């Protein structure tokens, strides 16, 4: 689960490193549980887009779950709602990934 604030590069560095490690270990399916994110800004949005792109480069998939109303609005305003798979709950995200062809 992602928690706190992802407001700058230092705050996202640990998660970025973990994604790279998981990709090197052949992990292909990721769930970003955003329930613990306190605030969303352009850095957070940029992190989500770049993480999805990095994972997609390795033929992986990402599902966002427990997305706040603020982030839903931001995804809509930036026309990124169709870029991400979004689930209401973690269980729904697991179902999306399990039915994925990858």
N, C-alpha and C positions, 0 to 999 in steps of 0.2 A: 504494500500500500504506500502511495506517495503521501507525505504529510508536510504540514507547515506551509512555508512559502517558497515558491520557486521564482524568485524575483531577479536573480542575477546568475551569472555563469558559475560562481563558486557554489551556489546552492543546488545547481543541477549537475555539477561535475561527478558527484558520487553515483548518481543514478545513471548517467551516461557511461561511466566506467563499468557499472554492473551489467548494463545492456551489452556492451562489447564483450565482456567476459562470457555472458550467457550465449551470445551468438557464436563465439569461438568454441563453446561446448556443444554446439549444434542445436541449441534451443531455438525453436521456430515460432512458438506461440506465446504471446505476451498479453497479460491483462494489466492495464493501468487503472487501479482502484483509486479514484480521485476524491473519495469521501473525506480524507484528512487534509485536503488542500484548503487553506484559509483564504487565499486571495489569488486572483488570476490577473496577470498583466501580459504585455506583449512578449516578455522573456519566457514566461510559462508557455504561452501559445507557440512560440518559436521552438521551445524545447520539444513539445509534443509533435510538431510537424517534422523536425529534424530526426527525432527518435523513430517515428513511423517510417520516414524515408530510409534510415539506416537499416532498420529491421526488414523493410521490403527489399532492399538491395541483397539481402541474404535469404530471399524467398520466404520471409517470415510474415506474420500477421499480428496486428495489435487491435485490441478491443478496449475502449474506454468504458468504465462503469462508474456508477454513483457520481455522475457529472452534476455539478451545481447549476442552478438556474443562471447564474452569472456567466459560467463558461458556455452553456447552451446558447445564450444570447450572443456571446462573442463569436462562437462558431458560426452562427447564423449570419451575423453582420459581416464576417470575413468570407462568407460563402465556403466554409470548410466543413459544414455539417455532412456533406456527402463524401468527404475525404476520409473520415473516420467511421469505423464501426462503433456504435454506441449502444450500450446495454444499460438498463435501469439498475440491475443487481449483478453481483458477482456470478451467481448461478446462471443467469442469462448469458453472461459473457462466456462462460465455460461451454454452454450449449452452442453458441455461435462458433467458437473455435473447434469444437468437436465435430461439427458438421461442415467444416471447411475442407476443401479438397486438398489442401497442402499438407 
